[in-house]
């Protein structure tokens, strides 16, 4: 997987570059930040599932202070 991950256009390459840029920005601005070690991909099967995922993404930041990782970042 690592040999193909570095090829442009692959989702894993895009995610890797994005995560690298965000990490560099956080480090340059002395922001406490860490990525979750893995990401979970899934095929969205219908409109209901898409709506549920969109709601999760929209509401998730409000839940951050209740997350177990929040206290480790402070």
Predicted model as a PDB file, atoms N, CA, C, CB and O in Angstrom, pLDDT in the B-factor column:
MODEL        1                                                                  
ATOM      1  N   UNK A   1       0.816  -1.200   0.000  1.00 50.00           N  
ATOM      2  CA  UNK A   1       0.000   0.000   0.000  1.00 50.00           C  
ATOM      3  C   UNK A   1       0.857   1.261   0.000  1.00 50.00           C  
ATOM      4  CB  UNK A   1      -0.927   0.000   1.199  1.00 50.00           C  
ATOM      5  O   UNK A   1       0.518   2.248  -0.652  1.00 50.00           O  
ATOM      6  N   UNK A   2       1.970   1.226   0.733  1.00 58.00           N  
ATOM      7  CA  UNK A   2       2.789   2.434   0.801  1.00 58.00           C  
ATOM      8  C   UNK A   2       3.347   2.829  -0.561  1.00 58.00           C  
ATOM      9  CB  UNK A   2       3.926   2.235   1.780  1.00 58.00           C  
ATOM     10  O   UNK A   2       3.527   4.015  -0.836  1.00 58.00           O  
ATOM     11  N   UNK A   3       3.621   1.849  -1.412  1.00 61.00           N  
ATOM     12  CA  UNK A   3       4.184   2.183  -2.723  1.00 61.00           C  
ATOM     13  C   UNK A   3       3.175   2.921  -3.602  1.00 61.00           C  
ATOM     14  CB  UNK A   3       4.657   0.915  -3.432  1.00 61.00           C  
ATOM     15  O   UNK A   3       3.558   3.792  -4.382  1.00 61.00           O  
ATOM     16  N   UNK A   4       1.887   2.582  -3.484  1.00 55.00           N  
ATOM     17  CA  UNK A   4       0.895   3.289  -4.292  1.00 55.00           C  
ATOM     18  C   UNK A   4       0.350   4.526  -3.593  1.00 55.00           C  
ATOM     19  CB  UNK A   4      -0.244   2.360  -4.639  1.00 55.00           C  
ATOM     20  O   UNK A   4      -0.230   5.395  -4.245  1.00 55.00           O  
ATOM     21  N   UNK A   5       0.523   4.619  -2.288  1.00 53.00           N  
ATOM     22  CA  UNK A   5      -0.032   5.750  -1.535  1.00 53.00           C  
ATOM     23  C   UNK A   5       0.584   7.078  -1.963  1.00 53.00           C  
ATOM     24  CB  UNK A   5       0.184   5.542  -0.042  1.00 53.00           C  
ATOM     25  O   UNK A   5      -0.061   8.121  -1.860  1.00 53.00           O  
ATOM     26  N   UNK A   6       1.809   7.048  -2.436  1.00 58.00           N  
ATOM     27  CA  UNK A   6       2.493   8.286  -2.796  1.00 58.00           C  
ATOM     28  C   UNK A   6       2.172   8.751  -4.213  1.00 58.00           C  
ATOM     29  CB  UNK A   6       3.979   8.107  -2.651  1.00 58.00           C  
ATOM     30  O   UNK A   6       2.626   9.819  -4.622  1.00 58.00           O  
ATOM     31  N   UNK A   7       1.411   7.983  -4.959  1.00 61.00           N  
ATOM     32  CA  UNK A   7       1.038   8.374  -6.316  1.00 61.00           C  
ATOM     33  C   UNK A   7      -0.020   9.475  -6.262  1.00 61.00           C  
ATOM     34  CB  UNK A   7       0.516   7.152  -7.119  1.00 61.00           C  
ATOM     35  O   UNK A   7      -1.009   9.364  -5.537  1.00 61.00           O  
ATOM     36  N   UNK A   8       0.196  10.525  -7.027  1.00 62.00           N  
ATOM     37  CA  UNK A   8      -0.769  11.628  -7.060  1.00 62.00           C  
ATOM     38  C   UNK A   8      -2.142  11.128  -7.497  1.00 62.00           C  
ATOM     39  CB  UNK A   8      -0.285  12.746  -8.007  1.00 62.00           C  
ATOM     40  O   UNK A   8      -2.255  10.238  -8.340  1.00 62.00           O  
ATOM     41  N   UNK A   9      -3.163  11.704  -6.919  1.00 66.00           N  
ATOM     42  CA  UNK A   9      -4.526  11.357  -7.281  1.00 66.00           C  
ATOM     43  C   UNK A   9      -5.142  10.297  -6.394  1.00 66.00           C  
ATOM     44  CB  UNK A   9      -4.564  10.898  -8.684  1.00 66.00           C  
ATOM     45  O   UNK A   9      -6.363  10.144  -6.390  1.00 66.00           O  
ATOM     46  N   UNK A  10      -4.356   9.575  -5.656  1.00 76.00           N  
ATOM     47  CA  UNK A  10      -4.890   8.563  -4.755  1.00 76.00           C  
ATOM     48  C   UNK A  10      -5.448   9.264  -3.521  1.00 76.00           C  
ATOM     49  CB  UNK A  10      -3.795   7.520  -4.363  1.00 76.00           C  
ATOM     50  O   UNK A  10      -4.864  10.227  -3.026  1.00 76.00           O  
ATOM     51  N   UNK A  11      -6.574   8.775  -3.034  1.00 78.00           N  
ATOM     52  CA  UNK A  11      -7.184   9.384  -1.850  1.00 78.00           C  
ATOM     53  C   UNK A  11      -6.219   9.372  -0.670  1.00 78.00           C  
ATOM     54  CB  UNK A  11      -8.480   8.650  -1.477  1.00 78.00           C  
ATOM     55  O   UNK A  11      -6.127  10.359   0.061  1.00 78.00           O  
ATOM     56  N   UNK A  12      -5.509   8.285  -0.478  1.00 76.00           N  
ATOM     57  CA  UNK A  12      -4.570   8.202   0.638  1.00 76.00           C  
ATOM     58  C   UNK A  12      -3.470   9.265   0.515  1.00 76.00           C  
ATOM     59  CB  UNK A  12      -3.945   6.797   0.703  1.00 76.00           C  
ATOM     60  O   UNK A  12      -3.015   9.797   1.527  1.00 76.00           O  
ATOM     61  N   UNK A  13      -3.047   9.575  -0.696  1.00 80.00           N  
ATOM     62  CA  UNK A  13      -2.036  10.616  -0.911  1.00 80.00           C  
ATOM     63  C   UNK A  13      -2.605  11.991  -0.563  1.00 80.00           C  
ATOM     64  CB  UNK A  13      -1.536  10.597  -2.377  1.00 80.00           C  
ATOM     65  O   UNK A  13      -1.938  12.801   0.080  1.00 80.00           O  
ATOM     66  N   UNK A  14      -3.808  12.240  -0.980  1.00 83.00           N  
ATOM     67  CA  UNK A  14      -4.460  13.519  -0.690  1.00 83.00           C  
ATOM     68  C   UNK A  14      -4.629  13.697   0.814  1.00 83.00           C  
ATOM     69  CB  UNK A  14      -5.829  13.607  -1.396  1.00 83.00           C  
ATOM     70  O   UNK A  14      -4.330  14.763   1.353  1.00 83.00           O  
ATOM     71  N   UNK A  15      -5.108  12.661   1.489  1.00 81.00           N  
ATOM     72  CA  UNK A  15      -5.289  12.717   2.947  1.00 81.00           C  
ATOM     73  C   UNK A  15      -3.944  12.943   3.633  1.00 81.00           C  
ATOM     74  CB  UNK A  15      -5.950  11.413   3.472  1.00 81.00           C  
ATOM     75  O   UNK A  15      -3.845  13.745   4.562  1.00 81.00           O  
ATOM     76  N   UNK A  16      -2.920  12.244   3.180  1.00 83.00           N  
ATOM     77  CA  UNK A  16      -1.583  12.387   3.767  1.00 83.00           C  
ATOM     78  C   UNK A  16      -1.056  13.813   3.638  1.00 83.00           C  
ATOM     79  CB  UNK A  16      -0.611  11.417   3.104  1.00 83.00           C  
ATOM     80  O   UNK A  16      -0.528  14.367   4.602  1.00 83.00           O  
ATOM     81  N   UNK A  17      -1.196  14.405   2.463  1.00 88.00           N  
ATOM     82  CA  UNK A  17      -0.727  15.776   2.256  1.00 88.00           C  
ATOM     83  C   UNK A  17      -1.523  16.780   3.094  1.00 88.00           C  
ATOM     84  CB  UNK A  17      -0.820  16.145   0.776  1.00 88.00           C  
ATOM     85  O   UNK A  17      -0.958  17.713   3.664  1.00 88.00           O  
ATOM     86  N   UNK A  18      -2.833  16.577   3.161  1.00 90.00           N  
ATOM     87  CA  UNK A  18      -3.696  17.446   3.952  1.00 90.00           C  
ATOM     88  C   UNK A  18      -3.295  17.387   5.431  1.00 90.00           C  
ATOM     89  CB  UNK A  18      -5.180  17.042   3.775  1.00 90.00           C  
ATOM     90  O   UNK A  18      -3.138  18.419   6.083  1.00 90.00           O  
ATOM     91  N   UNK A  19      -3.132  16.158   5.950  1.00 89.00           N  
ATOM     92  CA  UNK A  19      -2.764  16.000   7.352  1.00 89.00           C  
ATOM     93  C   UNK A  19      -1.391  16.603   7.640  1.00 89.00           C  
ATOM     94  CB  UNK A  19      -2.778  14.524   7.737  1.00 89.00           C  
ATOM     95  O   UNK A  19      -1.175  17.184   8.703  1.00 89.00           O  
ATOM     96  N   UNK A  20      -0.477  16.466   6.703  1.00 93.00           N  
ATOM     97  CA  UNK A  20       0.850  17.040   6.870  1.00 93.00           C  
ATOM     98  C   UNK A  20       0.781  18.569   6.950  1.00 93.00           C  
ATOM     99  CB  UNK A  20       1.764  16.607   5.716  1.00 93.00           C  
ATOM    100  O   UNK A  20       1.426  19.178   7.803  1.00 93.00           O  
ATOM    101  N   UNK A  21       0.002  19.181   6.062  1.00 95.00           N  
ATOM    102  CA  UNK A  21      -0.121  20.644   6.052  1.00 95.00           C  
ATOM    103  C   UNK A  21      -0.742  21.157   7.349  1.00 95.00           C  
ATOM    104  CB  UNK A  21      -0.963  21.100   4.853  1.00 95.00           C  
ATOM    105  O   UNK A  21      -0.284  22.154   7.907  1.00 95.00           O  
ATOM    106  N   UNK A  22      -1.778  20.483   7.824  1.00 95.00           N  
ATOM    107  CA  UNK A  22      -2.434  20.899   9.066  1.00 95.00           C  
ATOM    108  C   UNK A  22      -1.492  20.740  10.251  1.00 95.00           C  
ATOM    109  CB  UNK A  22      -3.719  20.086   9.297  1.00 95.00           C  
ATOM    110  O   UNK A  22      -1.436  21.611  11.119  1.00 95.00           O  
ATOM    111  N   UNK A  23      -0.754  19.639  10.296  1.00 95.00           N  
ATOM    112  CA  UNK A  23       0.198  19.404  11.386  1.00 95.00           C  
ATOM    113  C   UNK A  23       1.284  20.476  11.391  1.00 95.00           C  
ATOM    114  CB  UNK A  23       0.833  18.005  11.260  1.00 95.00           C  
ATOM    115  O   UNK A  23       1.633  20.999  12.450  1.00 95.00           O  
ATOM    116  N   UNK A  24       1.823  20.806  10.214  1.00 96.00           N  
ATOM    117  CA  UNK A  24       2.850  21.856  10.136  1.00 96.00           C  
ATOM    118  C   UNK A  24       2.295  23.198  10.604  1.00 96.00           C  
ATOM    119  CB  UNK A  24       3.386  21.981   8.698  1.00 96.00           C  
ATOM    120  O   UNK A  24       2.979  23.939  11.310  1.00 96.00           O  
ATOM    121  N   UNK A  25       1.063  23.516  10.216  1.00 96.00           N  
ATOM    122  CA  UNK A  25       0.438  24.765  10.643  1.00 96.00           C  
ATOM    123  C   UNK A  25       0.287  24.793  12.168  1.00 96.00           C  
ATOM    124  CB  UNK A  25      -0.938  24.942   9.961  1.00 96.00           C  
ATOM    125  O   UNK A  25       0.607  25.794  12.809  1.00 96.00           O  
ATOM    126  N   UNK A  26      -0.195  23.710  12.734  1.00 95.00           N  
ATOM    127  CA  UNK A  26      -0.380  23.642  14.191  1.00 95.00           C  
ATOM    128  C   UNK A  26       0.956  23.784  14.910  1.00 95.00           C  
ATOM    129  CB  UNK A  26      -1.057  22.314  14.593  1.00 95.00           C  
ATOM    130  O   UNK A  26       1.057  24.510  15.899  1.00 95.00           O  
ATOM    131  N   UNK A  27       1.965  23.106  14.425  1.00 95.00           N  
ATOM    132  CA  UNK A  27       3.288  23.198  15.053  1.00 95.00           C  
ATOM    133  C   UNK A  27       3.872  24.603  14.926  1.00 95.00           C  
ATOM    134  CB  UNK A  27       4.245  22.178  14.427  1.00 95.00           C  
ATOM    135  O   UNK A  27       4.466  25.116  15.875  1.00 95.00           O  
ATOM    136  N   UNK A  28       3.709  25.221  13.774  1.00 97.00           N  
ATOM    137  CA  UNK A  28       4.249  26.567  13.562  1.00 97.00           C  
ATOM    138  C   UNK A  28       3.579  27.604  14.451  1.00 97.00           C  
ATOM    139  CB  UNK A  28       4.093  26.967  12.109  1.00 97.00           C  
ATOM    140  O   UNK A  28       4.187  28.618  14.793  1.00 97.00           O  
ATOM    141  N   UNK A  29       2.332  27.353  14.824  1.00 96.00           N  
ATOM    142  CA  UNK A  29       1.591  28.296  15.659  1.00 96.00           C  
ATOM    143  C   UNK A  29       1.456  27.811  17.104  1.00 96.00           C  
ATOM    144  CB  UNK A  29       0.212  28.536  15.068  1.00 96.00           C  
ATOM    145  O   UNK A  29       0.662  28.341  17.881  1.00 96.00           O  
ATOM    146  N   UNK A  30       2.245  26.798  17.445  1.00 95.00           N  
ATOM    147  CA  UNK A  30       2.295  26.274  18.815  1.00 95.00           C  
ATOM    148  C   UNK A  30       0.909  25.881  19.327  1.00 95.00           C  
ATOM    149  CB  UNK A  30       2.915  27.310  19.750  1.00 95.00           C  
ATOM    150  O   UNK A  30       0.560  26.156  20.475  1.00 95.00           O  
ATOM    151  N   UNK A  31       0.129  25.237  18.466  1.00 93.00           N  
ATOM    152  CA  UNK A  31      -1.218  24.796  18.826  1.00 93.00           C  
ATOM    153  C   UNK A  31      -1.185  23.337  19.270  1.00 93.00           C  
ATOM    154  CB  UNK A  31      -2.193  24.979  17.636  1.00 93.00           C  
ATOM    155  O   UNK A  31      -0.563  22.511  18.602  1.00 93.00           O  
ATOM    156  N   UNK A  32      -1.834  23.003  20.371  1.00 89.00           N  
ATOM    157  CA  UNK A  32      -1.893  21.594  20.770  1.00 89.00           C  
ATOM    158  C   UNK A  32      -2.795  20.833  19.797  1.00 89.00           C  
ATOM    159  CB  UNK A  32      -2.414  21.449  22.237  1.00 89.00           C  
ATOM    160  O   UNK A  32      -3.982  21.135  19.675  1.00 89.00           O  
ATOM    161  N   UNK A  33      -2.232  19.860  19.119  1.00 87.00           N  
ATOM    162  CA  UNK A  33      -2.989  19.187  18.070  1.00 87.00           C  
ATOM    163  C   UNK A  33      -2.403  17.806  17.824  1.00 87.00           C  
ATOM    164  CB  UNK A  33      -2.988  20.018  16.769  1.00 87.00           C  
ATOM    165  O   UNK A  33      -1.185  17.625  17.853  1.00 87.00           O  
ATOM    166  N   UNK A  34      -3.268  16.839  17.585  1.00 86.00           N  
ATOM    167  CA  UNK A  34      -2.828  15.495  17.193  1.00 86.00           C  
ATOM    168  C   UNK A  34      -3.923  14.850  16.355  1.00 86.00           C  
ATOM    169  CB  UNK A  34      -2.496  14.616  18.447  1.00 86.00           C  
ATOM    170  O   UNK A  34      -5.112  15.067  16.592  1.00 86.00           O  
ATOM    171  N   UNK A  35      -3.513  14.062  15.383  1.00 86.00           N  
ATOM    172  CA  UNK A  35      -4.467  13.372  14.533  1.00 86.00           C  
ATOM    173  C   UNK A  35      -4.849  12.032  15.145  1.00 86.00           C  
ATOM    174  CB  UNK A  35      -3.894  13.175  13.129  1.00 86.00           C  
ATOM    175  O   UNK A  35      -4.059  11.404  15.849  1.00 86.00           O  
ATOM    176  N   UNK A  36      -6.048  11.619  14.868  1.00 78.00           N  
ATOM    177  CA  UNK A  36      -6.444  10.255  15.174  1.00 78.00           C  
ATOM    178  C   UNK A  36      -5.562   9.358  14.302  1.00 78.00           C  
ATOM    179  CB  UNK A  36      -7.998  10.009  14.911  1.00 78.00           C  
ATOM    180  O   UNK A  36      -5.267   9.712  13.160  1.00 78.00           O  
ATOM    181  N   UNK A  37      -5.139   8.210  14.821  1.00 76.00           N  
ATOM    182  CA  UNK A  37      -4.134   7.417  14.121  1.00 76.00           C  
ATOM    183  C   UNK A  37      -4.625   6.840  12.795  1.00 76.00           C  
ATOM    184  CB  UNK A  37      -3.674   6.302  15.006  1.00 76.00           C  
ATOM    185  O   UNK A  37      -3.819   6.650  11.884  1.00 76.00           O  
ATOM    186  N   UNK A  38      -5.882   6.564  12.664  1.00 74.00           N  
ATOM    187  CA  UNK A  38      -6.407   5.988  11.422  1.00 74.00           C  
ATOM    188  C   UNK A  38      -7.696   6.700  11.042  1.00 74.00           C  
ATOM    189  CB  UNK A  38      -6.651   4.458  11.572  1.00 74.00           C  
ATOM    190  O   UNK A  38      -8.335   7.333  11.881  1.00 74.00           O  
ATOM    191  N   UNK A  39      -8.073   6.593   9.776  1.00 67.00           N  
ATOM    192  CA  UNK A  39      -9.374   7.106   9.368  1.00 67.00           C  
ATOM    193  C   UNK A  39     -10.202   5.950   8.828  1.00 67.00           C  
ATOM    194  CB  UNK A  39      -9.228   8.235   8.304  1.00 67.00           C  
ATOM    195  O   UNK A  39      -9.662   4.954   8.348  1.00 67.00           O  
ATOM    196  N   UNK A  40     -11.484   6.091   8.911  1.00 72.00           N  
ATOM    197  CA  UNK A  40     -12.408   5.039   8.498  1.00 72.00           C  
ATOM    198  C   UNK A  40     -13.143   5.507   7.261  1.00 72.00           C  
ATOM    199  CB  UNK A  40     -13.407   4.678   9.633  1.00 72.00           C  
ATOM    200  O   UNK A  40     -13.823   6.533   7.285  1.00 72.00           O  
ATOM    201  N   UNK A  41     -13.008   4.757   6.181  1.00 75.00           N  
ATOM    202  CA  UNK A  41     -13.751   5.132   4.984  1.00 75.00           C  
ATOM    203  C   UNK A  41     -14.917   4.168   4.781  1.00 75.00           C  
ATOM    204  CB  UNK A  41     -12.826   5.141   3.741  1.00 75.00           C  
ATOM    205  O   UNK A  41     -14.854   2.995   5.150  1.00 75.00           O  
ATOM    206  N   UNK A  42     -15.953   4.685   4.200  1.00 79.00           N  
ATOM    207  CA  UNK A  42     -17.162   3.900   4.001  1.00 79.00           C  
ATOM    208  C   UNK A  42     -17.911   4.445   2.791  1.00 79.00           C  
ATOM    209  CB  UNK A  42     -18.061   3.924   5.269  1.00 79.00           C  
ATOM    210  O   UNK A  42     -17.954   5.656   2.576  1.00 79.00           O  
ATOM    211  N   UNK A  43     -18.491   3.565   2.017  1.00 87.00           N  
ATOM    212  CA  UNK A  43     -19.325   3.977   0.896  1.00 87.00           C  
ATOM    213  C   UNK A  43     -20.679   4.407   1.447  1.00 87.00           C  
ATOM    214  CB  UNK A  43     -19.479   2.828  -0.155  1.00 87.00           C  
ATOM    215  O   UNK A  43     -21.335   3.648   2.160  1.00 87.00           O  
ATOM    216  N   UNK A  44     -21.093   5.619   1.115  1.00 92.00           N  
ATOM    217  CA  UNK A  44     -22.399   6.120   1.554  1.00 92.00           C  
ATOM    218  C   UNK A  44     -23.450   5.506   0.639  1.00 92.00           C  
ATOM    219  CB  UNK A  44     -22.463   7.702   1.525  1.00 92.00           C  
ATOM    220  O   UNK A  44     -23.403   5.679  -0.579  1.00 92.00           O  
ATOM    221  N   UNK A  45     -24.392   4.791   1.232  1.00 94.00           N  
ATOM    222  CA  UNK A  45     -25.299   3.956   0.460  1.00 94.00           C  
ATOM    223  C   UNK A  45     -26.628   4.617   0.080  1.00 94.00           C  
ATOM    224  CB  UNK A  45     -25.579   2.727   1.224  1.00 94.00           C  
ATOM    225  O   UNK A  45     -27.261   4.200  -0.890  1.00 94.00           O  
ATOM    226  N   UNK A  46     -27.056   5.631   0.818  1.00 95.00           N  
ATOM    227  CA  UNK A  46     -28.331   6.259   0.486  1.00 95.00           C  
ATOM    228  C   UNK A  46     -28.400   7.659   1.082  1.00 95.00           C  
ATOM    229  CB  UNK A  46     -29.507   5.402   0.989  1.00 95.00           C  
ATOM    230  O   UNK A  46     -27.503   8.073   1.816  1.00 95.00           O  
ATOM    231  N   UNK A  47     -29.461   8.379   0.767  1.00 96.00           N  
ATOM    232  CA  UNK A  47     -29.621   9.760   1.222  1.00 96.00           C  
ATOM    233  C   UNK A  47     -29.714   9.849   2.739  1.00 96.00           C  
ATOM    234  CB  UNK A  47     -30.860  10.380   0.593  1.00 96.00           C  
ATOM    235  O   UNK A  47     -29.180  10.783   3.339  1.00 96.00           O  
ATOM    236  N   UNK A  48     -30.387   8.889   3.365  1.00 97.00           N  
ATOM    237  CA  UNK A  48     -30.515   8.883   4.830  1.00 97.00           C  
ATOM    238  C   UNK A  48     -29.134   8.803   5.485  1.00 97.00           C  
ATOM    239  CB  UNK A  48     -31.400   7.694   5.296  1.00 97.00           C  
ATOM    240  O   UNK A  48     -28.847   9.534   6.433  1.00 97.00           O  
ATOM    241  N   UNK A  49     -28.294   7.921   4.978  1.00 95.00           N  
ATOM    242  CA  UNK A  49     -26.952   7.789   5.543  1.00 95.00           C  
ATOM    243  C   UNK A  49     -26.132   9.052   5.304  1.00 95.00           C  
ATOM    244  CB  UNK A  49     -26.235   6.573   4.942  1.00 95.00           C  
ATOM    245  O   UNK A  49     -25.388   9.484   6.185  1.00 95.00           O  
ATOM    246  N   UNK A  50     -26.261   9.643   4.128  1.00 95.00           N  
ATOM    247  CA  UNK A  50     -25.566  10.896   3.843  1.00 95.00           C  
ATOM    248  C   UNK A  50     -26.012  11.995   4.807  1.00 95.00           C  
ATOM    249  CB  UNK A  50     -25.817  11.330   2.390  1.00 95.00           C  
ATOM    250  O   UNK A  50     -25.179  12.742   5.321  1.00 95.00           O  
ATOM    251  N   UNK A  51     -27.304  12.099   5.053  1.00 97.00           N  
ATOM    252  CA  UNK A  51     -27.822  13.102   5.992  1.00 97.00           C  
ATOM    253  C   UNK A  51     -27.302  12.873   7.403  1.00 97.00           C  
ATOM    254  CB  UNK A  51     -29.346  13.086   5.997  1.00 97.00           C  
ATOM    255  O   UNK A  51     -26.944  13.821   8.101  1.00 97.00           O  
ATOM    256  N   UNK A  52     -27.262  11.612   7.821  1.00 95.00           N  
ATOM    257  CA  UNK A  52     -26.772  11.280   9.163  1.00 95.00           C  
ATOM    258  C   UNK A  52     -25.300  11.652   9.309  1.00 95.00           C  
ATOM    259  CB  UNK A  52     -26.970   9.781   9.456  1.00 95.00           C  
ATOM    260  O   UNK A  52     -24.900  12.199  10.336  1.00 95.00           O  
ATOM    261  N   UNK A  53     -24.502  11.363   8.304  1.00 92.00           N  
ATOM    262  CA  UNK A  53     -23.071  11.683   8.343  1.00 92.00           C  
ATOM    263  C   UNK A  53     -22.859  13.197   8.319  1.00 92.00           C  
ATOM    264  CB  UNK A  53     -22.333  11.021   7.155  1.00 92.00           C  
ATOM    265  O   UNK A  53     -22.016  13.718   9.049  1.00 92.00           O  
ATOM    266  N   UNK A  54     -23.614  13.896   7.489  1.00 95.00           N  
ATOM    267  CA  UNK A  54     -23.505  15.360   7.422  1.00 95.00           C  
ATOM    268  C   UNK A  54     -23.864  15.991   8.767  1.00 95.00           C  
ATOM    269  CB  UNK A  54     -24.421  15.922   6.309  1.00 95.00           C  
ATOM    270  O   UNK A  54     -23.214  16.942   9.201  1.00 95.00           O  
ATOM    271  N   UNK A  55     -24.887  15.468   9.419  1.00 94.00           N  
ATOM    272  CA  UNK A  55     -25.275  15.977  10.743  1.00 94.00           C  
ATOM    273  C   UNK A  55     -24.173  15.722  11.758  1.00 94.00           C  
ATOM    274  CB  UNK A  55     -26.589  15.324  11.215  1.00 94.00           C  
ATOM    275  O   UNK A  55     -23.871  16.584  12.583  1.00 94.00           O  
ATOM    276  N   UNK A  56     -23.573  14.543  11.701  1.00 89.00           N  
ATOM    277  CA  UNK A  56     -22.465  14.226  12.608  1.00 89.00           C  
ATOM    278  C   UNK A  56     -21.306  15.209  12.406  1.00 89.00           C  
ATOM    279  CB  UNK A  56     -21.979  12.772  12.385  1.00 89.00           C  
ATOM    280  O   UNK A  56     -20.765  15.746  13.372  1.00 89.00           O  
ATOM    281  N   UNK A  57     -20.936  15.436  11.159  1.00 90.00           N  
ATOM    282  CA  UNK A  57     -19.830  16.347  10.867  1.00 90.00           C  
ATOM    283  C   UNK A  57     -20.143  17.761  11.351  1.00 90.00           C  
ATOM    284  CB  UNK A  57     -19.531  16.359   9.363  1.00 90.00           C  
ATOM    285  O   UNK A  57     -19.275  18.438  11.902  1.00 90.00           O  
ATOM    286  N   UNK A  58     -21.358  18.196  11.148  1.00 92.00           N  
ATOM    287  CA  UNK A  58     -21.749  19.548  11.558  1.00 92.00           C  
ATOM    288  C   UNK A  58     -21.766  19.698  13.074  1.00 92.00           C  
ATOM    289  CB  UNK A  58     -23.121  19.894  10.992  1.00 92.00           C  
ATOM    290  O   UNK A  58     -21.347  20.731  13.596  1.00 92.00           O  
ATOM    291  N   UNK A  59     -22.244  18.684  13.786  1.00 89.00           N  
ATOM    292  CA  UNK A  59     -22.423  18.788  15.238  1.00 89.00           C  
ATOM    293  C   UNK A  59     -21.234  18.298  16.045  1.00 89.00           C  
ATOM    294  CB  UNK A  59     -23.630  18.022  15.647  1.00 89.00           C  
ATOM    295  O   UNK A  59     -21.140  18.601  17.235  1.00 89.00           O  
ATOM    296  N   UNK A  60     -20.330  17.557  15.439  1.00 86.00           N  
ATOM    297  CA  UNK A  60     -19.239  16.949  16.185  1.00 86.00           C  
ATOM    298  C   UNK A  60     -18.344  17.955  16.916  1.00 86.00           C  
ATOM    299  CB  UNK A  60     -18.406  16.135  15.256  1.00 86.00           C  
ATOM    300  O   UNK A  60     -17.984  17.688  18.063  1.00 86.00           O  
ATOM    301  N   UNK A  61     -17.959  19.101  16.323  1.00 86.00           N  
ATOM    302  CA  UNK A  61     -17.094  20.031  17.051  1.00 86.00           C  
ATOM    303  C   UNK A  61     -17.682  20.495  18.392  1.00 86.00           C  
ATOM    304  CB  UNK A  61     -16.815  21.234  16.187  1.00 86.00           C  
ATOM    305  O   UNK A  61     -16.930  20.774  19.325  1.00 86.00           O  
ATOM    306  N   UNK A  62     -18.989  20.578  18.496  1.00 85.00           N  
ATOM    307  CA  UNK A  62     -19.613  20.992  19.754  1.00 85.00           C  
ATOM    308  C   UNK A  62     -19.445  19.938  20.845  1.00 85.00           C  
ATOM    309  CB  UNK A  62     -21.095  21.277  19.535  1.00 85.00           C  
ATOM    310  O   UNK A  62     -19.606  20.233  22.029  1.00 85.00           O  
ATOM    311  N   UNK A  63     -19.122  18.711  20.445  1.00 84.00           N  
ATOM    312  CA  UNK A  63     -18.953  17.612  21.405  1.00 84.00           C  
ATOM    313  C   UNK A  63     -17.502  17.459  21.871  1.00 84.00           C  
ATOM    314  CB  UNK A  63     -19.429  16.306  20.783  1.00 84.00           C  
ATOM    315  O   UNK A  63     -17.225  16.624  22.732  1.00 84.00           O  
ATOM    316  N   UNK A  64     -16.580  18.238  21.327  1.00 83.00           N  
ATOM    317  CA  UNK A  64     -15.156  18.052  21.574  1.00 83.00           C  
ATOM    318  C   UNK A  64     -14.788  18.101  23.048  1.00 83.00           C  
ATOM    319  CB  UNK A  64     -14.378  19.089  20.838  1.00 83.00           C  
ATOM    320  O   UNK A  64     -13.987  17.283  23.499  1.00 83.00           O  
ATOM    321  N   UNK A  65     -15.344  19.028  23.809  1.00 82.00           N  
ATOM    322  CA  UNK A  65     -14.970  19.152  25.215  1.00 82.00           C  
ATOM    323  C   UNK A  65     -15.398  17.941  26.040  1.00 82.00           C  
ATOM    324  CB  UNK A  65     -15.577  20.407  25.802  1.00 82.00           C  
ATOM    325  O   UNK A  65     -14.897  17.750  27.149  1.00 82.00           O  
ATOM    326  N   UNK A  66     -16.301  17.131  25.531  1.00 81.00           N  
ATOM    327  CA  UNK A  66     -16.732  15.916  26.234  1.00 81.00           C  
ATOM    328  C   UNK A  66     -15.927  14.687  25.786  1.00 81.00           C  
ATOM    329  CB  UNK A  66     -18.232  15.673  25.998  1.00 81.00           C  
ATOM    330  O   UNK A  66     -16.083  13.610  26.363  1.00 81.00           O  
ATOM    331  N   UNK A  67     -15.079  14.833  24.776  1.00 80.00           N  
ATOM    332  CA  UNK A  67     -14.305  13.715  24.239  1.00 80.00           C  
ATOM    333  C   UNK A  67     -13.169  13.361  25.188  1.00 80.00           C  
ATOM    334  CB  UNK A  67     -13.750  14.054  22.840  1.00 80.00           C  
ATOM    335  O   UNK A  67     -12.575  14.243  25.808  1.00 80.00           O  
ATOM    336  N   UNK A  68     -12.865  12.065  25.305  1.00 76.00           N  
ATOM    337  CA  UNK A  68     -11.787  11.641  26.196  1.00 76.00           C  
ATOM    338  C   UNK A  68     -10.429  12.180  25.778  1.00 76.00           C  
ATOM    339  CB  UNK A  68     -11.732  10.141  26.255  1.00 76.00           C  
ATOM    340  O   UNK A  68      -9.547  12.339  26.622  1.00 76.00           O  
ATOM    341  N   UNK A  69     -10.241  12.466  24.492  1.00 73.00           N  
ATOM    342  CA  UNK A  69      -8.963  13.017  24.043  1.00 73.00           C  
ATOM    343  C   UNK A  69      -8.824  14.497  24.363  1.00 73.00           C  
ATOM    344  CB  UNK A  69      -8.803  12.805  22.558  1.00 73.00           C  
ATOM    345  O   UNK A  69      -7.710  15.022  24.365  1.00 73.00           O  
ATOM    346  N   UNK A  70      -9.933  15.181  24.634  1.00 74.00           N  
ATOM    347  CA  UNK A  70      -9.886  16.616  24.927  1.00 74.00           C  
ATOM    348  C   UNK A  70      -9.012  16.881  26.159  1.00 74.00           C  
ATOM    349  CB  UNK A  70     -11.316  17.172  25.151  1.00 74.00           C  
ATOM    350  O   UNK A  70      -8.172  17.781  26.145  1.00 74.00           O  
ATOM    351  N   UNK A  71      -9.211  16.107  27.209  1.00 69.00           N  
ATOM    352  CA  UNK A  71      -8.451  16.335  28.441  1.00 69.00           C  
ATOM    353  C   UNK A  71      -6.969  16.050  28.259  1.00 69.00           C  
ATOM    354  CB  UNK A  71      -9.001  15.476  29.562  1.00 69.00           C  
ATOM    355  O   UNK A  71      -6.146  16.660  28.941  1.00 69.00           O  
ATOM    356  N   UNK A  72      -6.603  15.140  27.360  1.00 67.00           N  
ATOM    357  CA  UNK A  72      -5.196  14.850  27.146  1.00 67.00           C  
ATOM    358  C   UNK A  72      -4.524  15.951  26.341  1.00 67.00           C  
ATOM    359  CB  UNK A  72      -5.034  13.513  26.445  1.00 67.00           C  
ATOM    360  O   UNK A  72      -3.300  16.080  26.373  1.00 67.00           O  
ATOM    361  N   UNK A  73      -5.309  16.748  25.617  1.00 61.00           N  
ATOM    362  CA  UNK A  73      -4.738  17.814  24.798  1.00 61.00           C  
ATOM    363  C   UNK A  73      -4.576  19.114  25.582  1.00 61.00           C  
ATOM    364  CB  UNK A  73      -5.610  18.055  23.577  1.00 61.00           C  
ATOM    365  O   UNK A  73      -3.907  20.035  25.113  1.00 61.00           O  
ATOM    366  N   UNK A  74      -5.166  19.200  26.744  1.00 59.00           N  
ATOM    367  CA  UNK A  74      -5.112  20.433  27.522  1.00 59.00           C  
ATOM    368  C   UNK A  74      -3.871  20.507  28.389  1.00 59.00           C  
ATOM    369  CB  UNK A  74      -6.341  20.559  28.385  1.00 59.00           C  
ATOM    370  O   UNK A  74      -3.677  21.487  29.107  1.00 59.00           O  
TER     371      UNK A  74                                                      
ENDMDL                                                                          
END                                                                             
